[in-house]
Amino acid sequence: MNCCAASAGSGPRTGCGSDSRRVLATGAVDEYGEYPVFALDIDDLPCIELMYPGLDVCLADTAGLITRAGHRYSAPADDPAYGPRMRTHARQVFAGELAQECLG
């Protein structure tokens, strides 16, 4: 699953490099029954970061229906509409953090 999929005939969306992937994680759901979407980045410092509180927000962003404030993967955590859902997933997955560095 890649929420960075571009529409036909266009290039990839900004912020979707070749060293990052989007992953829909099926596990604990939020109060809306949605699973979180993570960004896996294997560039200089490998990490996993909560990117969207659910597939609904991921697809809305991909379609250009919402505006992301900020450039980091977990920017929706600062949004009043999506922040509570992001923090719910962060507590369930990362002990309250939005990201984890993957040091071998």
MODELLER restraints for C-alpha pairs under 7 A, 6 or more apart:
rsr = mdl.restraints
at = mdl.atoms
rsr.add(forms.Gaussian(group=physical.xy_distance, feature=features.Distance(at['CA:1:A'], at['CA:22:A']), mean=6.37, stdev=0.5))
rsr.add(forms.Gaussian(group=physical.xy_distance, feature=features.Distance(at['CA:1:A'], at['CA:23:A']), mean=6.07, stdev=0.5))
rsr.add(forms.Gaussian(group=physical.xy_distance, feature=features.Distance(at['CA:1:A'], at['CA:24:A']), mean=6.83, stdev=0.5))
rsr.add(forms.Gaussian(group=physical.xy_distance, feature=features.Distance(at['CA:2:A'], at['CA:21:A']), mean=6.58, stdev=0.5))
rsr.add(forms.Gaussian(group=physical.xy_distance, feature=features.Distance(at['CA:2:A'], at['CA:22:A']), mean=5.13, stdev=0.5))
rsr.add(forms.Gaussian(group=physical.xy_distance, feature=features.Distance(at['CA:3:A'], at['CA:22:A']), mean=6.30, stdev=0.5))
rsr.add(forms.Gaussian(group=physical.xy_distance, feature=features.Distance(at['CA:3:A'], at['CA:58:A']), mean=5.98, stdev=0.5))
rsr.add(forms.Gaussian(group=physical.xy_distance, feature=features.Distance(at['CA:3:A'], at['CA:59:A']), mean=6.46, stdev=0.5))
rsr.add(forms.Gaussian(group=physical.xy_distance, feature=features.Distance(at['CA:3:A'], at['CA:62:A']), mean=6.03, stdev=0.5))
rsr.add(forms.Gaussian(group=physical.xy_distance, feature=features.Distance(at['CA:4:A'], at['CA:12:A']), mean=6.83, stdev=0.5))
rsr.add(forms.Gaussian(group=physical.xy_distance, feature=features.Distance(at['CA:4:A'], at['CA:13:A']), mean=5.89, stdev=0.5))
rsr.add(forms.Gaussian(group=physical.xy_distance, feature=features.Distance(at['CA:4:A'], at['CA:16:A']), mean=5.99, stdev=0.5))
rsr.add(forms.Gaussian(group=physical.xy_distance, feature=features.Distance(at['CA:4:A'], at['CA:62:A']), mean=6.33, stdev=0.5))
rsr.add(forms.Gaussian(group=physical.xy_distance, feature=features.Distance(at['CA:5:A'], at['CA:12:A']), mean=6.61, stdev=0.5))
rsr.add(forms.Gaussian(group=physical.xy_distance, feature=features.Distance(at['CA:6:A'], at['CA:12:A']), mean=5.20, stdev=0.5))
rsr.add(forms.Gaussian(group=physical.xy_distance, feature=features.Distance(at['CA:6:A'], at['CA:13:A']), mean=6.01, stdev=0.5))
rsr.add(forms.Gaussian(group=physical.xy_distance, feature=features.Distance(at['CA:19:A'], at['CA:41:A']), mean=5.81, stdev=0.5))
rsr.add(forms.Gaussian(group=physical.xy_distance, feature=features.Distance(at['CA:19:A'], at['CA:42:A']), mean=5.43, stdev=0.5))
rsr.add(forms.Gaussian(group=physical.xy_distance, feature=features.Distance(at['CA:19:A'], at['CA:43:A']), mean=5.51, stdev=0.5))
rsr.add(forms.Gaussian(group=physical.xy_distance, feature=features.Distance(at['CA:20:A'], at['CA:39:A']), mean=6.60, stdev=0.5))
rsr.add(forms.Gaussian(group=physical.xy_distance, feature=features.Distance(at['CA:20:A'], at['CA:40:A']), mean=5.38, stdev=0.5))
rsr.add(forms.Gaussian(group=physical.xy_distance, feature=features.Distance(at['CA:20:A'], at['CA:41:A']), mean=4.26, stdev=0.5))
rsr.add(forms.Gaussian(group=physical.xy_distance, feature=features.Distance(at['CA:20:A'], at['CA:42:A']), mean=6.22, stdev=0.5))
rsr.add(forms.Gaussian(group=physical.xy_distance, feature=features.Distance(at['CA:21:A'], at['CA:39:A']), mean=5.64, stdev=0.5))
rsr.add(forms.Gaussian(group=physical.xy_distance, feature=features.Distance(at['CA:21:A'], at['CA:40:A']), mean=5.15, stdev=0.5))
rsr.add(forms.Gaussian(group=physical.xy_distance, feature=features.Distance(at['CA:21:A'], at['CA:41:A']), mean=6.58, stdev=0.5))
rsr.add(forms.Gaussian(group=physical.xy_distance, feature=features.Distance(at['CA:22:A'], at['CA:37:A']), mean=6.58, stdev=0.5))
rsr.add(forms.Gaussian(group=physical.xy_distance, feature=features.Distance(at['CA:22:A'], at['CA:38:A']), mean=5.58, stdev=0.5))
rsr.add(forms.Gaussian(group=physical.xy_distance, feature=features.Distance(at['CA:22:A'], at['CA:39:A']), mean=4.66, stdev=0.5))
rsr.add(forms.Gaussian(group=physical.xy_distance, feature=features.Distance(at['CA:22:A'], at['CA:40:A']), mean=6.25, stdev=0.5))
rsr.add(forms.Gaussian(group=physical.xy_distance, feature=features.Distance(at['CA:23:A'], at['CA:37:A']), mean=5.44, stdev=0.5))
rsr.add(forms.Gaussian(group=physical.xy_distance, feature=features.Distance(at['CA:23:A'], at['CA:38:A']), mean=5.14, stdev=0.5))
rsr.add(forms.Gaussian(group=physical.xy_distance, feature=features.Distance(at['CA:23:A'], at['CA:39:A']), mean=6.40, stdev=0.5))
rsr.add(forms.Gaussian(group=physical.xy_distance, feature=features.Distance(at['CA:24:A'], at['CA:35:A']), mean=6.75, stdev=0.5))
rsr.add(forms.Gaussian(group=physical.xy_distance, feature=features.Distance(at['CA:24:A'], at['CA:36:A']), mean=6.07, stdev=0.5))
rsr.add(forms.Gaussian(group=physical.xy_distance, feature=features.Distance(at['CA:24:A'], at['CA:37:A']), mean=4.44, stdev=0.5))
rsr.add(forms.Gaussian(group=physical.xy_distance, feature=features.Distance(at['CA:24:A'], at['CA:38:A']), mean=6.47, stdev=0.5))
rsr.add(forms.Gaussian(group=physical.xy_distance, feature=features.Distance(at['CA:25:A'], at['CA:35:A']), mean=6.07, stdev=0.5))
rsr.add(forms.Gaussian(group=physical.xy_distance, feature=features.Distance(at['CA:25:A'], at['CA:36:A']), mean=5.81, stdev=0.5))
rsr.add(forms.Gaussian(group=physical.xy_distance, feature=features.Distance(at['CA:25:A'], at['CA:37:A']), mean=6.10, stdev=0.5))
rsr.add(forms.Gaussian(group=physical.xy_distance, feature=features.Distance(at['CA:26:A'], at['CA:35:A']), mean=5.75, stdev=0.5))
rsr.add(forms.Gaussian(group=physical.xy_distance, feature=features.Distance(at['CA:27:A'], at['CA:35:A']), mean=6.83, stdev=0.5))
rsr.add(forms.Gaussian(group=physical.xy_distance, feature=features.Distance(at['CA:28:A'], at['CA:35:A']), mean=6.71, stdev=0.5))
rsr.add(forms.Gaussian(group=physical.xy_distance, feature=features.Distance(at['CA:29:A'], at['CA:35:A']), mean=4.87, stdev=0.5))
rsr.add(forms.Gaussian(group=physical.xy_distance, feature=features.Distance(at['CA:30:A'], at['CA:85:A']), mean=6.50, stdev=0.5))
rsr.add(forms.Gaussian(group=physical.xy_distance, feature=features.Distance(at['CA:30:A'], at['CA:88:A']), mean=6.64, stdev=0.5))
rsr.add(forms.Gaussian(group=physical.xy_distance, feature=features.Distance(at['CA:30:A'], at['CA:89:A']), mean=6.82, stdev=0.5))
rsr.add(forms.Gaussian(group=physical.xy_distance, feature=features.Distance(at['CA:34:A'], at['CA:54:A']), mean=4.97, stdev=0.5))
rsr.add(forms.Gaussian(group=physical.xy_distance, feature=features.Distance(at['CA:34:A'], at['CA:55:A']), mean=6.86, stdev=0.5))
rsr.add(forms.Gaussian(group=physical.xy_distance, feature=features.Distance(at['CA:35:A'], at['CA:53:A']), mean=6.94, stdev=0.5))
rsr.add(forms.Gaussian(group=physical.xy_distance, feature=features.Distance(at['CA:35:A'], at['CA:54:A']), mean=5.12, stdev=0.5))
rsr.add(forms.Gaussian(group=physical.xy_distance, feature=features.Distance(at['CA:35:A'], at['CA:55:A']), mean=6.90, stdev=0.5))
rsr.add(forms.Gaussian(group=physical.xy_distance, feature=features.Distance(at['CA:36:A'], at['CA:52:A']), mean=6.01, stdev=0.5))
rsr.add(forms.Gaussian(group=physical.xy_distance, feature=features.Distance(at['CA:36:A'], at['CA:53:A']), mean=4.80, stdev=0.5))
rsr.add(forms.Gaussian(group=physical.xy_distance, feature=features.Distance(at['CA:36:A'], at['CA:54:A']), mean=4.67, stdev=0.5))
rsr.add(forms.Gaussian(group=physical.xy_distance, feature=features.Distance(at['CA:36:A'], at['CA:89:A']), mean=6.63, stdev=0.5))
rsr.add(forms.Gaussian(group=physical.xy_distance, feature=features.Distance(at['CA:37:A'], at['CA:50:A']), mean=6.32, stdev=0.5))
rsr.add(forms.Gaussian(group=physical.xy_distance, feature=features.Distance(at['CA:37:A'], at['CA:51:A']), mean=5.70, stdev=0.5))
rsr.add(forms.Gaussian(group=physical.xy_distance, feature=features.Distance(at['CA:37:A'], at['CA:52:A']), mean=5.04, stdev=0.5))
rsr.add(forms.Gaussian(group=physical.xy_distance, feature=features.Distance(at['CA:37:A'], at['CA:53:A']), mean=6.38, stdev=0.5))
rsr.add(forms.Gaussian(group=physical.xy_distance, feature=features.Distance(at['CA:37:A'], at['CA:54:A']), mean=5.86, stdev=0.5))
rsr.add(forms.Gaussian(group=physical.xy_distance, feature=features.Distance(at['CA:37:A'], at['CA:55:A']), mean=6.61, stdev=0.5))
rsr.add(forms.Gaussian(group=physical.xy_distance, feature=features.Distance(at['CA:38:A'], at['CA:48:A']), mean=6.55, stdev=0.5))
rsr.add(forms.Gaussian(group=physical.xy_distance, feature=features.Distance(at['CA:38:A'], at['CA:49:A']), mean=5.50, stdev=0.5))
rsr.add(forms.Gaussian(group=physical.xy_distance, feature=features.Distance(at['CA:38:A'], at['CA:50:A']), mean=4.50, stdev=0.5))
rsr.add(forms.Gaussian(group=physical.xy_distance, feature=features.Distance(at['CA:38:A'], at['CA:51:A']), mean=4.97, stdev=0.5))
rsr.add(forms.Gaussian(group=physical.xy_distance, feature=features.Distance(at['CA:38:A'], at['CA:52:A']), mean=6.81, stdev=0.5))
rsr.add(forms.Gaussian(group=physical.xy_distance, feature=features.Distance(at['CA:39:A'], at['CA:48:A']), mean=5.68, stdev=0.5))
rsr.add(forms.Gaussian(group=physical.xy_distance, feature=features.Distance(at['CA:39:A'], at['CA:49:A']), mean=5.22, stdev=0.5))
rsr.add(forms.Gaussian(group=physical.xy_distance, feature=features.Distance(at['CA:39:A'], at['CA:50:A']), mean=6.30, stdev=0.5))
rsr.add(forms.Gaussian(group=physical.xy_distance, feature=features.Distance(at['CA:39:A'], at['CA:51:A']), mean=5.76, stdev=0.5))
rsr.add(forms.Gaussian(group=physical.xy_distance, feature=features.Distance(at['CA:39:A'], at['CA:73:A']), mean=6.81, stdev=0.5))
rsr.add(forms.Gaussian(group=physical.xy_distance, feature=features.Distance(at['CA:40:A'], at['CA:47:A']), mean=6.03, stdev=0.5))
rsr.add(forms.Gaussian(group=physical.xy_distance, feature=features.Distance(at['CA:40:A'], at['CA:48:A']), mean=4.61, stdev=0.5))
rsr.add(forms.Gaussian(group=physical.xy_distance, feature=features.Distance(at['CA:40:A'], at['CA:49:A']), mean=6.64, stdev=0.5))
rsr.add(forms.Gaussian(group=physical.xy_distance, feature=features.Distance(at['CA:41:A'], at['CA:47:A']), mean=5.40, stdev=0.5))
rsr.add(forms.Gaussian(group=physical.xy_distance, feature=features.Distance(at['CA:41:A'], at['CA:48:A']), mean=6.33, stdev=0.5))
rsr.add(forms.Gaussian(group=physical.xy_distance, feature=features.Distance(at['CA:46:A'], at['CA:101:A']), mean=6.07, stdev=0.5))
rsr.add(forms.Gaussian(group=physical.xy_distance, feature=features.Distance(at['CA:46:A'], at['CA:102:A']), mean=5.25, stdev=0.5))
rsr.add(forms.Gaussian(group=physical.xy_distance, feature=features.Distance(at['CA:47:A'], at['CA:100:A']), mean=5.67, stdev=0.5))
rsr.add(forms.Gaussian(group=physical.xy_distance, feature=features.Distance(at['CA:47:A'], at['CA:101:A']), mean=4.19, stdev=0.5))
rsr.add(forms.Gaussian(group=physical.xy_distance, feature=features.Distance(at['CA:47:A'], at['CA:102:A']), mean=4.94, stdev=0.5))
rsr.add(forms.Gaussian(group=physical.xy_distance, feature=features.Distance(at['CA:48:A'], at['CA:99:A']), mean=5.68, stdev=0.5))
rsr.add(forms.Gaussian(group=physical.xy_distance, feature=features.Distance(at['CA:48:A'], at['CA:100:A']), mean=5.51, stdev=0.5))
rsr.add(forms.Gaussian(group=physical.xy_distance, feature=features.Distance(at['CA:48:A'], at['CA:101:A']), mean=6.48, stdev=0.5))
rsr.add(forms.Gaussian(group=physical.xy_distance, feature=features.Distance(at['CA:49:A'], at['CA:73:A']), mean=6.63, stdev=0.5))
rsr.add(forms.Gaussian(group=physical.xy_distance, feature=features.Distance(at['CA:49:A'], at['CA:74:A']), mean=6.60, stdev=0.5))
rsr.add(forms.Gaussian(group=physical.xy_distance, feature=features.Distance(at['CA:49:A'], at['CA:98:A']), mean=5.89, stdev=0.5))
rsr.add(forms.Gaussian(group=physical.xy_distance, feature=features.Distance(at['CA:49:A'], at['CA:99:A']), mean=4.06, stdev=0.5))
rsr.add(forms.Gaussian(group=physical.xy_distance, feature=features.Distance(at['CA:49:A'], at['CA:100:A']), mean=6.41, stdev=0.5))
rsr.add(forms.Gaussian(group=physical.xy_distance, feature=features.Distance(at['CA:50:A'], at['CA:74:A']), mean=5.59, stdev=0.5))
rsr.add(forms.Gaussian(group=physical.xy_distance, feature=features.Distance(at['CA:50:A'], at['CA:98:A']), mean=5.54, stdev=0.5))
rsr.add(forms.Gaussian(group=physical.xy_distance, feature=features.Distance(at['CA:50:A'], at['CA:99:A']), mean=6.14, stdev=0.5))
rsr.add(forms.Gaussian(group=physical.xy_distance, feature=features.Distance(at['CA:51:A'], at['CA:73:A']), mean=5.04, stdev=0.5))
rsr.add(forms.Gaussian(group=physical.xy_distance, feature=features.Distance(at['CA:51:A'], at['CA:74:A']), mean=4.64, stdev=0.5))
rsr.add(forms.Gaussian(group=physical.xy_distance, feature=features.Distance(at['CA:52:A'], at['CA:58:A']), mean=5.85, stdev=0.5))
rsr.add(forms.Gaussian(group=physical.xy_distance, feature=features.Distance(at['CA:52:A'], at['CA:76:A']), mean=6.64, stdev=0.5))
rsr.add(forms.Gaussian(group=physical.xy_distance, feature=features.Distance(at['CA:52:A'], at['CA:86:A']), mean=6.92, stdev=0.5))
rsr.add(forms.Gaussian(group=physical.xy_distance, feature=features.Distance(at['CA:53:A'], at['CA:82:A']), mean=6.77, stdev=0.5))
rsr.add(forms.Gaussian(group=physical.xy_distance, feature=features.Distance(at['CA:53:A'], at['CA:85:A']), mean=5.56, stdev=0.5))
rsr.add(forms.Gaussian(group=physical.xy_distance, feature=features.Distance(at['CA:53:A'], at['CA:86:A']), mean=4.98, stdev=0.5))
rsr.add(forms.Gaussian(group=physical.xy_distance, feature=features.Distance(at['CA:60:A'], at['CA:66:A']), mean=6.07, stdev=0.5))
rsr.add(forms.Gaussian(group=physical.xy_distance, feature=features.Distance(at['CA:61:A'], at['CA:67:A']), mean=6.96, stdev=0.5))
rsr.add(forms.Gaussian(group=physical.xy_distance, feature=features.Distance(at['CA:68:A'], at['CA:75:A']), mean=6.70, stdev=0.5))
rsr.add(forms.Gaussian(group=physical.xy_distance, feature=features.Distance(at['CA:68:A'], at['CA:76:A']), mean=6.54, stdev=0.5))
rsr.add(forms.Gaussian(group=physical.xy_distance, feature=features.Distance(at['CA:69:A'], at['CA:75:A']), mean=6.14, stdev=0.5))
rsr.add(forms.Gaussian(group=physical.xy_distance, feature=features.Distance(at['CA:74:A'], at['CA:98:A']), mean=6.72, stdev=0.5))
rsr.add(forms.Gaussian(group=physical.xy_distance, feature=features.Distance(at['CA:76:A'], at['CA:82:A']), mean=5.81, stdev=0.5))
rsr.add(forms.Gaussian(group=physical.xy_distance, feature=features.Distance(at['CA:76:A'], at['CA:83:A']), mean=6.07, stdev=0.5))
rsr.add(forms.Gaussian(group=physical.xy_distance, feature=features.Distance(at['CA:77:A'], at['CA:83:A']), mean=4.00, stdev=0.5))
rsr.add(forms.Gaussian(group=physical.xy_distance, feature=features.Distance(at['CA:77:A'], at['CA:86:A']), mean=5.39, stdev=0.5))
rsr.add(forms.Gaussian(group=physical.xy_distance, feature=features.Distance(at['CA:77:A'], at['CA:87:A']), mean=6.90, stdev=0.5))
rsr.add(forms.Gaussian(group=physical.xy_distance, feature=features.Distance(at['CA:87:A'], at['CA:96:A']), mean=6.73, stdev=0.5))
rsr.add(forms.Gaussian(group=physical.xy_distance, feature=features.Distance(at['CA:90:A'], at['CA:96:A']), mean=4.67, stdev=0.5))
rsr.add(forms.Gaussian(group=physical.xy_distance, feature=features.Distance(at['CA:90:A'], at['CA:97:A']), mean=5.51, stdev=0.5))
rsr.add(forms.Gaussian(group=physical.xy_distance, feature=features.Distance(at['CA:90:A'], at['CA:98:A']), mean=5.43, stdev=0.5))
rsr.add(forms.Gaussian(group=physical.xy_distance, feature=features.Distance(at['CA:91:A'], at['CA:97:A']), mean=6.96, stdev=0.5))
